[in-house]
Amino acid sequence: MEISQWKGGAYKLDPDHASLHFAINHLGFSNYIGRFNTLDASLDFDPEKPADAHLSATVQIDSLDVNNPEFAQELKGSSWFNAKEFPVGYFESTEIIPTGDKQAKLMGNLTLKGITRPMVFDVSFNGGANNFLTGKYTMGFAAKGIIKRSEFGVSSLVPAIGDEVELQINAEFLRISN
């Protein structure tokens, strides 16, 4: 189904069907994978004007999960994310440029540790339909983008631990109004 056939309106993230993973080079041996478990987002979407869509998203830094509780606590500490002083990361879209029937570049501002930088995501629109499980109209997306963590004040062990971090997002949004 093409974007023009999806339903417009206001949407809210379905947190049970959303994930934010990151991958970072670990000493040149592997890509270390982690995730954030607590996300929230809203989306305003008009299928006739997909470029005018607006996305606002937050991530709770304390929800960091690397499948190692002791290391997760270290990463939440002041040498890395400093989750006590900066408990939330923010993304606010500024522009969306459709690049294909189901693809777009999503530009916006990402704020981590109180530092805001421009960010670009490559987005794939997975589809939109009535979800028989929830009874609500649902749209699904996947997005990837790369940041340099040092630009956000998360520079511990650069360059031994990679500076570039790939962010991978998969999300379903539930329509809440026209």
C-alpha positions as CSV (number, residue, x, y, z in Angstrom):
1,M,0.0,0.0,0.0
2,E,1.4,3.4,-1.0
3,I,1.7,6.2,1.5
4,S,-1.2,8.2,-0.1
5,Q,-3.6,5.4,0.9
6,W,-2.7,5.6,4.6
7,K,-4.9,7.4,7.1
8,G,-3.8,10.8,8.3
9,G,-4.2,12.2,11.8
10,A,-2.5,12.2,15.1
11,Y,-0.7,9.1,16.2
12,K,0.9,7.9,19.4
13,L,3.7,5.3,19.7
14,D,2.7,1.8,20.7
15,P,5.5,1.2,23.3
16,D,4.9,-2.5,23.3
17,H,5.8,-2.6,19.6
18,A,8.7,-0.2,19.5
19,S,12.5,-0.6,19.9
20,L,15.6,1.6,19.8
21,H,18.8,-0.4,19.4
22,F,22.3,0.9,19.0
23,A,25.4,-0.6,17.6
24,I,29.0,0.6,18.4
25,N,32.4,-0.8,17.4
26,H,34.1,-2.5,20.3
27,L,37.9,-2.4,20.0
28,G,37.6,-3.4,16.4
29,F,36.5,-6.9,17.4
30,S,32.7,-6.7,17.2
31,N,29.7,-4.4,17.2
32,Y,28.3,-4.1,20.7
33,I,24.5,-4.0,20.7
34,G,22.3,-2.3,23.3
35,R,18.9,-0.9,23.5
36,F,16.7,1.6,25.4
37,N,13.5,0.1,26.7
38,T,11.4,3.2,27.5
39,L,10.3,5.3,24.5
40,D,7.5,7.7,23.8
41,A,6.6,9.5,20.6
42,S,3.9,11.3,18.8
43,L,3.4,11.7,15.0
44,D,1.2,14.0,13.0
45,F,0.7,12.7,9.5
46,D,-1.1,13.7,6.3
47,P,-0.9,11.2,3.5
48,E,-1.5,14.0,1.0
49,K,1.5,15.9,2.4
50,P,3.9,13.4,3.8
51,A,6.7,16.0,3.8
52,D,4.7,18.0,6.4
53,A,4.7,15.1,8.9
54,H,5.9,15.9,12.4
55,L,7.5,13.6,14.9
56,S,8.5,14.2,18.5
57,A,10.2,11.4,20.5
58,T,11.7,10.8,23.9
59,V,13.9,8.1,25.4
60,Q,14.4,7.5,29.1
61,I,18.2,7.2,29.4
62,D,17.8,5.1,32.6
63,S,16.1,2.4,30.5
64,L,19.5,1.5,28.9
65,D,19.8,-2.2,28.6
66,V,23.0,-4.0,27.5
67,N,22.2,-7.4,29.0
68,N,24.7,-6.7,31.7
69,P,23.3,-4.8,34.7
70,E,26.6,-3.8,36.2
71,F,27.9,-2.4,32.8
72,A,24.5,-0.7,32.2
73,Q,25.0,1.2,35.5
74,E,28.4,2.3,34.4
75,L,27.1,3.5,31.1
76,K,24.3,5.5,32.9
77,G,27.0,7.1,35.1
78,S,28.7,10.5,34.7
79,S,31.5,9.3,32.5
80,W,29.0,8.2,29.8
81,F,25.4,9.2,29.6
82,N,25.0,10.9,33.0
83,A,21.4,9.7,33.3
84,K,20.9,11.4,36.7
85,E,21.6,14.9,35.3
86,F,20.2,14.2,31.8
87,P,17.4,11.6,32.2
88,V,15.8,12.1,28.8
89,G,17.0,12.2,25.2
90,Y,14.8,14.1,22.7
91,F,14.2,14.0,19.0
92,E,12.2,16.6,17.2
93,S,11.7,16.4,13.4
94,T,12.3,19.5,11.3
95,E,11.8,18.1,7.8
96,I,10.8,15.0,6.0
97,I,11.8,14.4,2.4
98,P,10.1,11.4,0.7
99,T,12.8,9.5,-1.4
100,G,10.6,6.8,-2.8
101,D,7.1,5.2,-2.4
102,K,7.9,4.0,1.1
103,Q,11.1,5.7,2.0
104,A,12.1,9.1,3.3
105,K,14.9,11.1,4.9
106,L,13.8,12.3,8.4
107,M,15.7,15.3,9.5
108,G,15.6,16.7,13.0
109,N,17.4,17.7,16.2
110,L,18.6,15.1,18.6
111,T,19.3,16.2,22.2
112,L,21.5,14.0,24.5
113,K,23.3,15.2,27.6
114,G,21.8,18.7,27.1
115,I,23.6,19.0,23.7
116,T,21.4,19.4,20.5
117,R,22.7,18.4,17.1
118,P,21.1,17.8,13.7
119,M,20.3,14.2,12.9
120,V,19.2,12.4,9.7
121,F,17.3,9.0,9.7
122,D,16.7,6.9,6.7
123,V,13.1,5.8,7.2
124,S,11.1,2.9,5.6
125,F,7.4,2.9,5.9
126,N,6.3,-0.6,6.5
127,G,2.6,0.0,6.0
128,G,-0.7,1.1,7.6
129,A,-3.9,-0.8,8.3
130,N,-6.4,-1.7,10.9
131,N,-4.8,-3.8,13.5
132,F,-7.1,-6.7,14.4
133,L,-5.3,-7.1,17.8
134,T,-5.9,-3.6,19.0
135,G,-8.8,-2.5,16.9
136,K,-6.9,0.7,16.0
137,Y,-5.4,1.9,12.7
138,T,-1.7,1.3,13.0
139,M,1.3,2.5,10.9
140,G,4.7,0.9,11.1
141,F,8.2,2.3,10.4
142,A,11.8,1.3,10.5
143,A,14.6,3.9,10.7
144,K,18.4,4.0,10.8
145,G,20.8,6.8,11.5
146,I,24.4,7.4,12.6
147,I,25.6,9.8,15.3
148,K,29.0,10.6,16.6
149,R,28.7,10.1,20.3
150,S,31.6,12.5,21.1
151,E,29.5,15.4,19.6
152,F,27.0,14.7,22.5
153,G,29.6,14.7,25.2
154,V,29.8,10.8,25.4
155,S,33.4,10.5,24.5
156,S,34.8,8.0,27.0
157,L,37.4,5.6,25.4
158,V,37.1,7.2,21.9
159,P,38.7,5.9,19.6
160,A,39.2,2.5,21.1
161,I,35.4,2.2,21.5
162,G,33.9,3.6,18.3
163,D,32.7,7.2,18.0
164,E,30.1,6.4,15.4
165,V,26.9,4.8,16.8
166,E,24.2,3.4,14.6
167,L,20.7,3.9,15.8
168,Q,18.0,1.4,14.7
169,I,14.4,2.1,15.4
170,N,11.4,-0.1,14.7
171,A,8.0,1.3,15.7
172,E,4.3,1.1,15.4
173,F,2.1,4.1,15.8
174,L,-1.6,3.9,16.8
175,R,-4.0,6.5,15.3
176,I,-5.6,8.6,18.0
177,S,-7.5,11.2,16.0
178,N,-8.2,12.5,12.5
